[in-house]
């Protein structure tokens, strides 16, 4: 952590307090950024392209994030992912 940065402003500390892993934080940051830019949540295919992973990997991450209570979604409904944690708890998208 940057010694001049207060712990309350440190994005990694905020992410850790929420119990997120680094990759979970990146997926959530992507969902947030994509939703802000395009005015709709990303499809799993958008996440697959961004992270360069397989469709089953993205789907498993979505299920993991949902089970952990970080997102909600409507199964079978396209672009239904909604963040359940505040944006300030998210890391910077890399």
C-alpha positions as CSV (number, residue, x, y, z in Angstrom):
1,X,0.0,0.0,0.0
2,X,1.2,3.5,-0.7
3,X,2.2,5.0,2.7
4,X,0.5,8.3,1.8
5,X,-2.8,6.6,1.0
6,X,-5.2,6.2,3.8
7,X,-6.5,2.6,4.3
8,X,-10.0,3.7,3.6
9,X,-8.9,4.9,0.1
10,X,-6.9,1.9,-0.8
11,X,-8.8,-0.1,-3.5
12,X,-7.0,-3.3,-2.6
13,X,-7.9,-2.9,1.1
14,X,-11.5,-2.2,0.2
15,X,-11.6,-5.3,-2.0
16,X,-10.1,-7.5,0.7
17,X,-12.6,-6.2,3.2
18,X,-15.4,-7.4,0.9
19,X,-13.8,-10.9,0.8
20,X,-13.0,-10.7,-2.9
21,X,-10.2,-12.5,-4.6
22,X,-8.2,-10.4,-7.1
23,X,-9.8,-12.0,-10.1
24,X,-13.3,-11.7,-8.7
25,X,-12.6,-8.0,-8.1
26,X,-11.6,-7.7,-11.8
27,X,-14.7,-9.3,-13.0
28,X,-16.8,-7.1,-10.8
29,X,-14.9,-4.0,-11.9
30,X,-15.5,-5.0,-15.6
31,X,-19.2,-5.5,-15.0
32,X,-19.4,-2.0,-13.4
33,X,-17.3,-0.3,-16.1
34,X,-19.2,-2.0,-18.9
35,X,-22.5,-1.2,-17.4
36,X,-21.6,2.5,-17.1
37,X,-20.2,2.8,-20.6
38,X,-22.8,0.8,-22.5
39,X,-25.8,1.5,-20.2
40,X,-26.5,-2.3,-19.9
41,X,-24.7,-5.2,-18.1
42,X,-22.3,-7.2,-20.1
43,X,-23.1,-10.6,-21.6
44,X,-21.0,-13.5,-20.6
45,X,-19.5,-13.4,-24.1
46,X,-18.3,-9.8,-23.4
47,X,-16.5,-11.0,-20.3
48,X,-15.0,-14.0,-22.2
49,X,-13.6,-11.6,-24.8
50,X,-12.2,-9.2,-22.3
51,X,-10.6,-11.7,-20.0
52,X,-9.5,-14.1,-22.8
53,X,-11.0,-17.2,-21.1
54,X,-13.4,-19.9,-22.0
55,X,-17.2,-19.6,-21.8
56,X,-17.4,-22.2,-19.0
57,X,-14.8,-20.3,-17.0
58,X,-16.9,-17.1,-17.3
59,X,-20.1,-18.9,-16.4
60,X,-18.5,-20.5,-13.4
61,X,-17.2,-17.1,-12.2
62,X,-20.7,-15.6,-12.6
63,X,-22.2,-18.4,-10.5
64,X,-19.4,-17.9,-7.9
65,X,-20.1,-14.2,-7.7
66,X,-23.8,-14.8,-7.4
67,X,-23.4,-17.4,-4.7
68,X,-21.1,-15.1,-2.7
69,X,-23.7,-12.3,-2.9
70,X,-21.7,-9.9,-5.0
71,X,-24.1,-9.9,-8.0
72,X,-27.7,-10.9,-8.7
73,X,-29.0,-12.1,-12.1
74,X,-32.0,-13.7,-13.7
75,X,-31.0,-17.1,-14.9
76,X,-31.6,-17.5,-18.6
77,X,-32.2,-13.7,-19.1
78,X,-29.6,-12.0,-21.2
79,X,-27.7,-9.1,-19.7
80,X,-29.4,-9.3,-16.3
81,X,-26.3,-9.1,-14.0
82,X,-26.6,-6.4,-11.3
83,X,-23.8,-5.5,-8.8
84,X,-24.8,-5.8,-5.1
85,X,-21.7,-4.2,-3.7
86,X,-20.8,-0.5,-3.8
87,X,-18.5,0.7,-6.6
88,X,-16.1,2.2,-4.1
89,X,-15.4,-1.3,-2.9
90,X,-14.2,-2.4,-6.4
91,X,-10.6,-2.4,-7.5
92,X,-9.4,-0.5,-10.5
93,X,-10.0,-2.4,-13.7
94,X,-6.7,-3.6,-15.2
